[in-house]
Amino acid sequence: MDVIYALDIIGTFAFAISGALVASKKHFDLFGVVIIAFVTAVGGGMLRDILINSHPINWIGDLNYIWTIFVAVIFTFLFKSKIAPLSKTLFLFDTIGLGVFTILGLQKGLFNELNPFVALIMGMISAVFGGVIRDVLTNQVPLIFQREIYASACLAGGLVYLLSTYWIHTSWICFIIGSLTVIIIRLIAVKYHLELPKIKEDIFKKF
């Protein structure tokens, strides 16, 4: 589990940087940048814990998340001009974090004896709703509502995790399978510009 925890911290760091960059582009002050980085990195997990009444809340129970966010903000301020060329690396970390957060959130839901379907939703919330909160606070249409396969990749990975637990009884193997499913779907979707269908007009209009 130490490797999973390390991936969790890496994902938190990447999410915090993405939030800090968005806030910086919006010309927020230092406090605003910290807040946006914070909600991007831990907002999804915090919302999950509130919904399932789990205490302590993720970042309250482990201050390493807070220190990781502060380091990410400082890193962004010091090396903002150097971060842009690393966009592919940060995207990879972000995608890894997406996969890890999804399964961690799902597992926490199951640990709290939620229905597997509800736990699956909790996994998706853990992974993507930090970004939703970030976009709302910065006056943008959330990414998951307009383009790219993002939240649906989390749902697919979570479903694969749930199914794998019926045949594989080693939890860390199921964790890896579920996380990799999210990561692979996300990478393929971005590479080939895959999107979910949009409702453009009434399909029965011509009738």
BADOGU-600038 format. One record per residue (C-alpha): residue in one letter; x, y, z; residue number from 0. Coordinates in nm, 4 decimals. Last residue first. Layout:
{resn = A; c1 = X; c2 = Y; c3 = Z; resi = NUM};
...
END
This chain:
{resn = F; c1 = -4.0756; c2 = 1.2701; c3 = -3.8596; resi = 206};
{resn = K; c1 = -3.7697; c2 = 1.4800; c3 = -3.9386; resi = 205};
{resn = K; c1 = -3.7535; c2 = 1.5911; c3 = -3.5745; resi = 204};
{resn = F; c1 = -3.7349; c2 = 1.2348; c3 = -3.4443; resi = 203};
{resn = I; c1 = -3.3631; c2 = 1.2601; c3 = -3.3694; resi = 202};
{resn = D; c1 = -3.4278; c2 = 1.5849; c3 = -3.1783; resi = 201};
{resn = E; c1 = -3.1182; c2 = 1.7960; c3 = -3.2178; resi = 200};
{resn = K; c1 = -2.7562; c2 = 1.8247; c3 = -3.1066; resi = 199};
{resn = I; c1 = -2.7536; c2 = 1.5925; c3 = -2.8047; resi = 198};
{resn = K; c1 = -2.3849; c2 = 1.5153; c3 = -2.7669; resi = 197};
{resn = P; c1 = -2.2097; c2 = 1.1810; c3 = -2.8028; resi = 196};
{resn = L; c1 = -1.9191; c2 = 1.1058; c3 = -2.5652; resi = 195};
{resn = E; c1 = -1.5833; c2 = 1.2177; c3 = -2.6921; resi = 194};
{resn = L; c1 = -1.2702; c2 = 1.0601; c3 = -2.8371; resi = 193};
{resn = H; c1 = -0.9865; c2 = 1.2887; c3 = -2.9414; resi = 192};
{resn = Y; c1 = -0.7619; c2 = 0.9963; c3 = -3.0451; resi = 191};
{resn = K; c1 = -0.4785; c2 = 1.0652; c3 = -2.8014; resi = 190};
{resn = V; c1 = -0.7080; c2 = 1.2128; c3 = -2.5369; resi = 189};
{resn = A; c1 = -0.9489; c2 = 0.9186; c3 = -2.5369; resi = 188};
{resn = I; c1 = -0.6655; c2 = 0.6651; c3 = -2.5505; resi = 187};
{resn = L; c1 = -0.4944; c2 = 0.8209; c3 = -2.2475; resi = 186};
{resn = R; c1 = -0.8180; c2 = 0.8402; c3 = -2.0462; resi = 185};
{resn = I; c1 = -0.9187; c2 = 0.4821; c3 = -2.1290; resi = 184};
{resn = I; c1 = -0.5703; c2 = 0.3572; c3 = -2.0357; resi = 183};
{resn = I; c1 = -0.5602; c2 = 0.5472; c3 = -1.7047; resi = 182};
{resn = V; c1 = -0.9080; c2 = 0.4431; c3 = -1.5927; resi = 181};
{resn = T; c1 = -0.8418; c2 = 0.0779; c3 = -1.6799; resi = 180};
{resn = L; c1 = -0.4999; c2 = 0.0965; c3 = -1.5136; resi = 179};
{resn = S; c1 = -0.6658; c2 = 0.2043; c3 = -1.1882; resi = 178};
{resn = G; c1 = -0.9113; c2 = -0.0862; c3 = -1.1937; resi = 177};
{resn = I; c1 = -0.6479; c2 = -0.3487; c3 = -1.2728; resi = 176};
{resn = I; c1 = -0.4033; c2 = -0.2059; c3 = -1.0174; resi = 175};
{resn = F; c1 = -0.6626; c2 = -0.2057; c3 = -0.7411; resi = 174};
{resn = C; c1 = -0.7778; c2 = -0.5572; c3 = -0.8317; resi = 173};
{resn = I; c1 = -0.4154; c2 = -0.6721; c3 = -0.7975; resi = 172};
{resn = W; c1 = -0.3892; c2 = -0.4883; c3 = -0.4644; resi = 171};
{resn = S; c1 = -0.7010; c2 = -0.6591; c3 = -0.3307; resi = 170};
{resn = T; c1 = -0.5983; c2 = -1.0193; c3 = -0.3960; resi = 169};
{resn = H; c1 = -0.9230; c2 = -1.2157; c3 = -0.4217; resi = 168};
{resn = I; c1 = -0.9474; c2 = -1.2172; c3 = -0.7994; resi = 167};
{resn = W; c1 = -1.2632; c2 = -1.3563; c3 = -0.9583; resi = 166};
{resn = Y; c1 = -1.5437; c2 = -1.1581; c3 = -0.7928; resi = 165};
{resn = T; c1 = -1.3106; c2 = -0.8690; c3 = -0.7078; resi = 164};
{resn = S; c1 = -1.2458; c2 = -0.8209; c3 = -1.0809; resi = 163};
{resn = L; c1 = -1.6068; c2 = -0.7166; c3 = -1.1385; resi = 162};
{resn = L; c1 = -1.5852; c2 = -0.4349; c3 = -0.8840; resi = 161};
{resn = Y; c1 = -1.2525; c2 = -0.3137; c3 = -1.0233; resi = 160};
{resn = V; c1 = -1.3829; c2 = -0.3229; c3 = -1.3813; resi = 159};
{resn = L; c1 = -1.6803; c2 = -0.1134; c3 = -1.2693; resi = 158};
{resn = G; c1 = -1.4474; c2 = 0.1381; c3 = -1.1057; resi = 157};
{resn = G; c1 = -1.2421; c2 = 0.1636; c3 = -1.4220; resi = 156};
{resn = A; c1 = -1.5527; c2 = 0.2242; c3 = -1.6332; resi = 155};
{resn = L; c1 = -1.6896; c2 = 0.4827; c3 = -1.3896; resi = 154};
{resn = C; c1 = -1.3554; c2 = 0.6635; c3 = -1.3825; resi = 153};
{resn = A; c1 = -1.3345; c2 = 0.6636; c3 = -1.7623; resi = 152};
{resn = S; c1 = -1.6889; c2 = 0.8063; c3 = -1.7682; resi = 151};
{resn = A; c1 = -1.5698; c2 = 1.0961; c3 = -1.5536; resi = 150};
{resn = Y; c1 = -1.3085; c2 = 1.1902; c3 = -1.8139; resi = 149};
{resn = I; c1 = -1.3919; c2 = 1.1162; c3 = -2.1752; resi = 148};
{resn = E; c1 = -1.3301; c2 = 1.4518; c3 = -2.3413; resi = 147};
{resn = R; c1 = -1.5628; c2 = 1.7460; c3 = -2.3845; resi = 146};
{resn = Q; c1 = -1.8248; c2 = 1.9759; c3 = -2.2309; resi = 145};
{resn = F; c1 = -1.9607; c2 = 1.8560; c3 = -1.8997; resi = 144};
{resn = I; c1 = -1.6513; c2 = 1.6807; c3 = -1.7590; resi = 143};
{resn = L; c1 = -1.4391; c2 = 1.9898; c3 = -1.8235; resi = 142};
{resn = P; c1 = -1.6489; c2 = 2.2091; c3 = -1.5955; resi = 141};
{resn = V; c1 = -1.7743; c2 = 2.5282; c3 = -1.7667; resi = 140};
{resn = Q; c1 = -1.5511; c2 = 2.8019; c3 = -1.6305; resi = 139};
{resn = N; c1 = -1.6105; c2 = 3.0751; c3 = -1.3732; resi = 138};
{resn = T; c1 = -1.2972; c2 = 3.0179; c3 = -1.1648; resi = 137};
{resn = L; c1 = -1.4970; c2 = 2.8897; c3 = -0.8652; resi = 136};
{resn = V; c1 = -1.7056; c2 = 2.6628; c3 = -1.0906; resi = 135};
{resn = D; c1 = -1.3951; c2 = 2.5267; c3 = -1.2645; resi = 134};
{resn = R; c1 = -1.2209; c2 = 2.4467; c3 = -0.9373; resi = 133};
{resn = I; c1 = -1.5326; c2 = 2.2802; c3 = -0.7933; resi = 132};
{resn = V; c1 = -1.5567; c2 = 2.0602; c3 = -1.1035; resi = 131};
{resn = G; c1 = -1.1867; c2 = 1.9781; c3 = -1.0871; resi = 130};
{resn = G; c1 = -1.2206; c2 = 1.8642; c3 = -0.7255; resi = 129};
{resn = F; c1 = -1.5267; c2 = 1.6753; c3 = -0.8434; resi = 128};
{resn = V; c1 = -1.3305; c2 = 1.4429; c3 = -1.0703; resi = 127};
{resn = A; c1 = -1.1545; c2 = 1.1687; c3 = -0.8755; resi = 126};
{resn = S; c1 = -1.3390; c2 = 1.1475; c3 = -0.5456; resi = 125};
{resn = I; c1 = -1.6747; c2 = 1.1928; c3 = -0.7198; resi = 124};
{resn = M; c1 = -1.5987; c2 = 0.8989; c3 = -0.9500; resi = 123};
{resn = G; c1 = -1.5120; c2 = 0.6777; c3 = -0.6555; resi = 122};
{resn = M; c1 = -1.8264; c2 = 0.7880; c3 = -0.4732; resi = 121};
{resn = I; c1 = -2.0312; c2 = 0.6925; c3 = -0.7794; resi = 120};
{resn = L; c1 = -1.8800; c2 = 0.3429; c3 = -0.7674; resi = 119};
{resn = A; c1 = -1.9580; c2 = 0.3232; c3 = -0.3950; resi = 118};
{resn = V; c1 = -2.3220; c2 = 0.4013; c3 = -0.4788; resi = 117};
{resn = F; c1 = -2.3270; c2 = 0.1152; c3 = -0.7294; resi = 116};
{resn = P; c1 = -2.1524; c2 = -0.1162; c3 = -0.4808; resi = 115};
{resn = N; c1 = -2.4153; c2 = -0.0362; c3 = -0.2120; resi = 114};
{resn = L; c1 = -2.2350; c2 = 0.1334; c3 = 0.0735; resi = 113};
{resn = E; c1 = -2.0802; c2 = -0.0655; c3 = 0.3563; resi = 112};
{resn = N; c1 = -1.8391; c2 = 0.2071; c3 = 0.4730; resi = 111};
{resn = F; c1 = -1.5507; c2 = -0.0060; c3 = 0.3484; resi = 110};
{resn = L; c1 = -1.7298; c2 = -0.0256; c3 = 0.0118; resi = 109};
{resn = G; c1 = -1.7355; c2 = 0.3530; c3 = -0.0101; resi = 108};
{resn = K; c1 = -1.3721; c2 = 0.3728; c3 = 0.0946; resi = 107};
{resn = Q; c1 = -1.2829; c2 = 0.1214; c3 = -0.1758; resi = 106};
{resn = L; c1 = -1.4606; c2 = 0.3298; c3 = -0.4381; resi = 105};
{resn = G; c1 = -1.2813; c2 = 0.6442; c3 = -0.3284; resi = 104};
{resn = L; c1 = -0.9443; c2 = 0.4678; c3 = -0.3399; resi = 103};
{resn = I; c1 = -1.0355; c2 = 0.3227; c3 = -0.6800; resi = 102};
{resn = T; c1 = -1.1203; c2 = 0.6585; c3 = -0.8339; resi = 101};
{resn = F; c1 = -0.8388; c2 = 0.8454; c3 = -0.6613; resi = 100};
{resn = V; c1 = -0.5786; c2 = 0.6049; c3 = -0.8061; resi = 99};
{resn = G; c1 = -0.7093; c2 = 0.6285; c3 = -1.1626; resi = 98};
{resn = L; c1 = -0.7408; c2 = 1.0066; c3 = -1.1597; resi = 97};
{resn = G; c1 = -0.4038; c2 = 1.0423; c3 = -0.9891; resi = 96};
{resn = I; c1 = -0.2431; c2 = 0.8419; c3 = -1.2681; resi = 95};
{resn = T; c1 = -0.4144; c2 = 1.0719; c3 = -1.5185; resi = 94};
{resn = D; c1 = -0.2898; c2 = 1.3824; c3 = -1.3388; resi = 93};
{resn = F; c1 = 0.0618; c2 = 1.2393; c3 = -1.3258; resi = 92};
{resn = L; c1 = 0.0444; c2 = 1.1727; c3 = -1.7013; resi = 91};
{resn = F; c1 = -0.0953; c2 = 1.5190; c3 = -1.7684; resi = 90};
{resn = L; c1 = 0.1852; c2 = 1.6657; c3 = -1.5584; resi = 89};
{resn = T; c1 = 0.4395; c2 = 1.4849; c3 = -1.7747; resi = 88};
{resn = K; c1 = 0.2684; c2 = 1.5985; c3 = -2.0953; resi = 87};
{resn = S; c1 = 0.2507; c2 = 1.9584; c3 = -1.9677; resi = 86};
{resn = L; c1 = 0.6210; c2 = 1.9626; c3 = -1.8833; resi = 85};
{resn = P; c1 = 0.6988; c2 = 2.2352; c3 = -2.1384; resi = 84};
{resn = A; c1 = 0.4418; c2 = 2.4534; c3 = -1.9548; resi = 83};
{resn = I; c1 = 0.6014; c2 = 2.4004; c3 = -1.6113; resi = 82};
{resn = K; c1 = 0.9195; c2 = 2.5982; c3 = -1.6718; resi = 81};
{resn = S; c1 = 0.7560; c2 = 2.9407; c3 = -1.6861; resi = 80};
{resn = K; c1 = 0.5677; c2 = 2.8643; c3 = -1.3650; resi = 79};
{resn = F; c1 = 0.8823; c2 = 2.7554; c3 = -1.1835; resi = 78};
{resn = L; c1 = 0.8877; c2 = 2.9520; c3 = -0.8584; resi = 77};
{resn = F; c1 = 0.5178; c2 = 3.0265; c3 = -0.8299; resi = 76};
{resn = T; c1 = 0.4169; c2 = 2.6759; c3 = -0.9369; resi = 75};
{resn = F; c1 = 0.6630; c2 = 2.5100; c3 = -0.6983; resi = 74};
{resn = I; c1 = 0.5314; c2 = 2.7237; c3 = -0.4133; resi = 73};
{resn = V; c1 = 0.1767; c2 = 2.6133; c3 = -0.4973; resi = 72};
{resn = A; c1 = 0.2803; c2 = 2.2472; c3 = -0.5255; resi = 71};
{resn = V; c1 = 0.4684; c2 = 2.2630; c3 = -0.1942; resi = 70};
{resn = F; c1 = 0.1588; c2 = 2.4055; c3 = -0.0255; resi = 69};
{resn = I; c1 = -0.0573; c2 = 2.1303; c3 = -0.1774; resi = 68};
{resn = T; c1 = 0.1809; c2 = 1.8566; c3 = -0.0627; resi = 67};
{resn = W; c1 = 0.1891; c2 = 2.0053; c3 = 0.2871; resi = 66};
{resn = I; c1 = -0.1903; c2 = 1.9923; c3 = 0.3006; resi = 65};
{resn = Y; c1 = -0.2047; c2 = 1.6330; c3 = 0.1761; resi = 64};
{resn = N; c1 = 0.0619; c2 = 1.5311; c3 = 0.4285; resi = 63};
{resn = L; c1 = -0.1780; c2 = 1.6573; c3 = 0.6953; resi = 62};
{resn = D; c1 = -0.3561; c2 = 1.3207; c3 = 0.7043; resi = 61};
{resn = G; c1 = -0.6828; c2 = 1.2965; c3 = 0.8976; resi = 60};
{resn = I; c1 = -0.7865; c2 = 1.6510; c3 = 0.8194; resi = 59};
{resn = W; c1 = -0.7040; c2 = 1.6019; c3 = 0.4508; resi = 58};
{resn = N; c1 = -0.9403; c2 = 1.3052; c3 = 0.4114; resi = 57};
{resn = I; c1 = -1.2233; c2 = 1.4168; c3 = 0.6437; resi = 56};
{resn = P; c1 = -1.1944; c2 = 1.2471; c3 = 0.9837; resi = 55};
{resn = H; c1 = -1.4525; c2 = 1.1145; c3 = 0.9668; resi = 54};
{resn = S; c1 = -1.6778; c2 = 0.9537; c3 = 0.7071; resi = 53};
{resn = N; c1 = -2.0332; c2 = 1.0865; c3 = 0.6760; resi = 52};
{resn = I; c1 = -2.0853; c2 = 0.9234; c3 = 0.3346; resi = 51};
{resn = L; c1 = -2.1609; c2 = 1.2546; c3 = 0.1632; resi = 50};
{resn = I; c1 = -1.9049; c2 = 1.4480; c3 = 0.3681; resi = 49};
{resn = D; c1 = -1.6318; c2 = 1.1942; c3 = 0.2923; resi = 48};
{resn = R; c1 = -1.7080; c2 = 1.2089; c3 = -0.0802; resi = 47};
{resn = L; c1 = -1.7065; c2 = 1.5897; c3 = -0.0818; resi = 46};
{resn = M; c1 = -1.3656; c2 = 1.5873; c3 = 0.0894; resi = 45};
{resn = G; c1 = -1.2291; c2 = 1.3350; c3 = -0.1587; resi = 44};
{resn = G; c1 = -1.3432; c2 = 1.5484; c3 = -0.4510; resi = 43};
{resn = G; c1 = -1.2166; c2 = 1.8719; c3 = -0.2983; resi = 42};
{resn = V; c1 = -0.8711; c2 = 1.7333; c3 = -0.2209; resi = 41};
{resn = A; c1 = -0.6473; c2 = 1.8464; c3 = -0.5083; resi = 40};
{resn = T; c1 = -0.8697; c2 = 2.0878; c3 = -0.6978; resi = 39};
{resn = V; c1 = -1.0126; c2 = 2.2362; c3 = -0.3776; resi = 38};
{resn = F; c1 = -0.6634; c2 = 2.3045; c3 = -0.2416; resi = 37};
{resn = A; c1 = -0.5134; c2 = 2.4427; c3 = -0.5619; resi = 36};
{resn = I; c1 = -0.8082; c2 = 2.6815; c3 = -0.5895; resi = 35};
{resn = I; c1 = -0.7666; c2 = 2.7924; c3 = -0.2275; resi = 34};
{resn = V; c1 = -0.3891; c2 = 2.8331; c3 = -0.2579; resi = 33};
{resn = V; c1 = -0.4230; c2 = 3.0378; c3 = -0.5780; resi = 32};
{resn = G; c1 = -0.6831; c2 = 3.2621; c3 = -0.4159; resi = 31};
{resn = F; c1 = -0.4553; c2 = 3.3272; c3 = -0.1190; resi = 30};
{resn = L; c1 = -0.1665; c2 = 3.4131; c3 = -0.3504; resi = 29};
{resn = D; c1 = -0.3722; c2 = 3.6567; c3 = -0.5571; resi = 28};
{resn = F; c1 = -0.5864; c2 = 3.5448; c3 = -0.8496; resi = 27};
{resn = H; c1 = -0.4842; c2 = 3.6600; c3 = -1.1974; resi = 26};
{resn = K; c1 = -0.7202; c2 = 3.4175; c3 = -1.3792; resi = 25};
{resn = K; c1 = -0.4158; c2 = 3.2539; c3 = -1.5378; resi = 24};
{resn = S; c1 = -0.2730; c2 = 3.2114; c3 = -1.1875; resi = 23};
{resn = A; c1 = -0.5919; c2 = 3.0419; c3 = -1.0688; resi = 22};
{resn = V; c1 = -0.5742; c2 = 2.7933; c3 = -1.3561; resi = 21};
{resn = L; c1 = -0.2050; c2 = 2.7280; c3 = -1.2877; resi = 20};
{resn = A; c1 = -0.2680; c2 = 2.6744; c3 = -0.9158; resi = 19};
{resn = G; c1 = -0.5455; c2 = 2.4259; c3 = -0.9908; resi = 18};
{resn = S; c1 = -0.3241; c2 = 2.2273; c3 = -1.2276; resi = 17};
{resn = I; c1 = -0.0451; c2 = 2.2365; c3 = -0.9700; resi = 16};
{resn = A; c1 = -0.2785; c2 = 2.1059; c3 = -0.6984; resi = 15};
{resn = F; c1 = -0.3975; c2 = 1.8227; c3 = -0.9233; resi = 14};
{resn = A; c1 = -0.0364; c2 = 1.7218; c3 = -0.9947; resi = 13};
{resn = F; c1 = 0.0596; c2 = 1.7257; c3 = -0.6252; resi = 12};
{resn = T; c1 = -0.2514; c2 = 1.5322; c3 = -0.5246; resi = 11};
{resn = G; c1 = -0.1776; c2 = 1.2733; c3 = -0.7936; resi = 10};
{resn = I; c1 = 0.1776; c2 = 1.2377; c3 = -0.6659; resi = 9};
{resn = I; c1 = 0.0460; c2 = 1.2006; c3 = -0.3091; resi = 8};
{resn = D; c1 = -0.1979; c2 = 0.9282; c3 = -0.4175; resi = 7};
{resn = L; c1 = 0.0758; c2 = 0.7565; c3 = -0.6165; resi = 6};
{resn = A; c1 = 0.2888; c2 = 0.7483; c3 = -0.2999; resi = 5};
{resn = Y; c1 = -0.0068; c2 = 0.6064; c3 = -0.1063; resi = 4};
{resn = I; c1 = -0.0492; c2 = 0.3352; c3 = -0.3702; resi = 3};
{resn = V; c1 = 0.3209; c2 = 0.2500; c3 = -0.3472; resi = 2};
{resn = D; c1 = 0.2982; c2 = 0.2320; c3 = 0.0327; resi = 1};
{resn = M; c1 = 0.0000; c2 = 0.0000; c3 = 0.0000; resi = 0};
END
